[in-house]
Amino acid sequence: MHQSVSVDHLKTVLTDLPRHSATKYINHGTLTPAYFEQAEASLTDLKLYLVVSNTGSPASEIISAFTQKQYNHVSLAFDRELKTIISYNGGDNVYPPGLNAENLAFFHQKDDASVLVYSLPVTQAQKTFVLDKLTTINREGSAYNLVGLVAKHSFRPNIMFCSQFVYTMLRLAGVAYFDKQPGEVRPTDFIELDYYKKLCFEYEITF
């Protein structure tokens, strides 16, 4: 815990705070037409992919110190090759905090970073519903729910953190396989609360 909550990590998180907002949408239209074209091309694959990661980012390491969990970020993808990874994050100092596309480089922020990929069977209608919801959020705007990590509350619907976002998408699409308040869901819940074995492990990525 002492190693994770280092002075450098704390400084990085505190320096990043002014970029965030708990009450207004600050991320608008970050997802490009190319992203949606790629996602639409994957609609015939009747699975959604859950990407649970141990990225090594300062925020992830601090969260890990308190949760005592190795994996502290979760994302969704429409394809098995992870060309369409999406989640709520801090924007990696490139985009505003909120709903952003991700790539494998995003997960490699320490030498022992790792990624677990699981698939969840869905219908094409359910997968299309999730994509339509992403389109709406991208148009309306979003923000990363940094306050919600502690308060477990969102001031507006499109202000979420990663696990809150993934669970909300699954629940709205009718494929959530455990029952929990979205603001209380943590990344490892998607694995640990899979009592009915809805997920299928696909593969692991190590760097």
Order of alpha helices (4+ residues) and beta strands (2+ residues): alpha-alpha-beta-alpha-beta-beta-beta-alpha-beta-alpha-beta-alpha-beta-alpha-alpha-beta
